[in-house]
């Protein structure tokens, strides 16, 4: 499915529960993927965002269990919301680009196959339990980051 440039916004829960949606290309110029926009799209495996999204809202991609990569999604994003990628079980790695400043609480919680994370240089705040219940997570790399606040650093370790 392609969302054309003529669309000006994607509302909260716009595609929530669309269990047959397998791929989406967002060509429109929107700033934020709203809360629950793609929540529980359990077949969604591919997302392409053409224009700059700066914020991923709460549970925007929560429970998208077939999603394997989010690298293209995060380009230009500054804020990853609460539980934004919660329960994305097929994610194995996440590379956070330099543009991301804040990663909110439980953003990647229950991503049970997530094995490693690279945090970009712009990351300044990681809120508590970001990687909670990521049982396979073995490595978190900090890439020249100006990190100023990590709430409960222990949550980056044992889950």
VEXDREN-2710 file (C-alpha; in Angstrom, 1 decimal):
% VEXDREN-2710
k/r/px/py/pz
1/UNK/0.0/0.0/0.0
2/UNK/1.2/3.5/-0.8
3/UNK/0.0/6.6/1.0
4/UNK/0.3/9.4/-1.6
5/UNK/1.7/12.9/-1.2
6/UNK/-1.8/14.4/-1.2
7/UNK/-2.5/13.0/2.3
8/UNK/-1.8/15.6/5.0
9/UNK/-2.0/13.5/8.1
10/UNK/-2.3/9.9/9.4
11/UNK/-4.6/9.8/12.4
12/UNK/-4.2/7.9/15.6
13/UNK/-5.2/4.2/15.0
14/UNK/-5.6/4.9/11.2
15/UNK/-4.4/1.3/10.4
16/UNK/-4.6/-0.2/13.8
17/UNK/-5.5/-3.9/13.6
18/UNK/-5.1/-4.2/9.9
19/UNK/-3.7/-7.7/10.2
20/UNK/-3.4/-8.3/6.4
21/UNK/-1.3/-5.2/5.8
22/UNK/2.1/-6.5/4.7
23/UNK/4.0/-3.4/3.5
24/UNK/3.4/0.3/3.4
25/UNK/5.1/3.3/1.7
26/UNK/4.5/6.7/3.1
27/UNK/5.1/9.3/0.5
28/UNK/3.2/12.1/2.2
29/UNK/4.9/14.8/4.2
30/UNK/3.9/14.2/7.8
31/UNK/5.9/15.1/10.9
32/UNK/4.6/12.4/13.2
33/UNK/3.4/8.8/13.1
34/UNK/0.6/9.2/15.7
35/UNK/-0.2/7.0/18.6
36/UNK/-1.3/3.5/17.6
37/UNK/-1.3/4.3/13.9
38/UNK/0.0/0.8/12.9
39/UNK/-0.6/-1.0/16.2
40/UNK/-1.3/-4.7/15.9
41/UNK/-0.6/-4.9/12.2
42/UNK/0.8/-8.4/12.7
43/UNK/1.6/-9.0/9.1
44/UNK/3.4/-5.7/8.5
45/UNK/7.0/-6.6/7.5
46/UNK/8.1/-3.6/5.4
47/UNK/7.8/0.2/5.9
48/UNK/9.3/2.8/3.7
49/UNK/9.0/6.5/4.7
50/UNK/9.9/8.8/1.8
51/UNK/9.7/12.2/3.5
52/UNK/10.9/13.3/7.0
53/UNK/9.0/12.1/10.0
54/UNK/10.5/13.5/13.2
55/UNK/8.4/11.7/15.8
56/UNK/7.2/8.1/16.3
57/UNK/4.2/8.2/18.7
58/UNK/3.2/5.9/21.5
59/UNK/2.7/2.3/20.3
60/UNK/2.8/3.5/16.7
61/UNK/4.3/0.2/15.6
62/UNK/3.5/-1.8/18.7
63/UNK/2.8/-5.5/18.1
64/UNK/4.0/-5.4/14.5
65/UNK/5.4/-8.9/15.0
66/UNK/6.7/-9.5/11.5
67/UNK/8.6/-6.2/11.3
68/UNK/12.3/-7.2/10.7
69/UNK/14.0/-3.8/10.2
70/UNK/13.3/-0.2/11.2
71/UNK/16.4/1.5/9.9
72/UNK/14.7/3.4/7.1
73/UNK/11.9/4.4/9.5
74/UNK/14.1/6.3/11.9
75/UNK/16.0/8.6/9.5
76/UNK/15.3/12.1/10.6
77/UNK/13.4/11.1/13.7
78/UNK/14.2/13.0/16.9
79/UNK/11.8/11.3/19.4
80/UNK/10.8/7.7/19.7
81/UNK/7.6/7.4/21.8
82/UNK/6.5/5.2/24.7
83/UNK/6.3/1.6/23.5
84/UNK/6.7/2.7/19.9
85/UNK/8.1/-0.7/18.8
86/UNK/6.8/-2.8/21.7
87/UNK/6.5/-6.5/20.9
88/UNK/8.1/-6.3/17.5
89/UNK/9.4/-9.9/17.9
90/UNK/11.3/-10.2/14.6
91/UNK/13.6/-7.2/15.2
92/UNK/17.1/-8.5/15.6
93/UNK/19.1/-5.3/15.6
94/UNK/18.4/-1.6/15.8
95/UNK/20.6/1.2/14.7
96/UNK/19.5/4.5/16.2
97/UNK/20.6/7.4/13.9
98/UNK/22.3/10.6/15.1
99/UNK/19.0/12.5/14.7
100/UNK/17.3/10.7/17.6
101/UNK/17.5/12.7/20.9
102/UNK/15.0/10.9/23.1
103/UNK/14.0/7.3/23.4
104/UNK/10.9/7.0/25.6
105/UNK/10.0/4.4/28.2
106/UNK/9.5/0.8/27.0
107/UNK/10.2/1.9/23.4
108/UNK/11.6/-1.5/22.4
109/UNK/10.2/-3.6/25.2
110/UNK/9.4/-7.3/24.5
111/UNK/11.4/-7.3/21.3
112/UNK/12.3/-10.9/22.2
113/UNK/14.9/-11.4/19.3
114/UNK/16.6/-8.1/19.6
115/UNK/20.3/-9.0/19.9
116/UNK/22.2/-5.6/19.5
117/UNK/21.6/-1.9/19.5
118/UNK/23.7/1.0/18.3
119/UNK/22.9/4.4/19.7
120/UNK/23.7/7.4/17.5
121/UNK/25.6/10.4/18.6
122/UNK/22.6/12.6/19.1
123/UNK/21.0/10.4/21.8
124/UNK/20.6/12.5/24.9
125/UNK/18.0/10.7/26.9
126/UNK/17.1/7.1/27.4
127/UNK/14.1/6.6/29.7
128/UNK/13.5/3.6/31.9
129/UNK/12.9/0.1/30.7
130/UNK/13.6/0.9/27.0
131/UNK/14.8/-2.6/26.4
132/UNK/12.7/-4.4/29.0
133/UNK/12.1/-8.1/28.2
134/UNK/14.5/-8.1/25.3
135/UNK/15.9/-11.4/26.5
136/UNK/18.4/-11.8/23.5
137/UNK/19.9/-8.4/23.9
138/UNK/23.6/-8.9/24.4
139/UNK/25.2/-5.6/23.2
140/UNK/24.4/-1.9/23.3
141/UNK/26.9/0.3/21.6
142/UNK/27.2/4.0/22.2
143/UNK/28.4/5.9/19.1
144/UNK/30.0/9.2/20.1
145/UNK/26.9/10.1/22.0
146/UNK/26.2/13.2/24.0
147/UNK/24.0/11.2/26.3
148/UNK/23.0/13.4/29.3
149/UNK/20.5/11.2/31.0
150/UNK/19.9/7.5/31.3
151/UNK/17.1/6.6/33.7
152/UNK/17.8/3.3/35.5
153/UNK/20.8/2.2/33.5
154/UNK/20.4/-1.3/35.0
155/UNK/17.5/-1.8/32.5
156/UNK/20.1/-2.0/29.7
157/UNK/21.6/-5.0/31.4
158/UNK/19.7/-8.0/32.8
159/UNK/16.0/-8.2/32.0
END
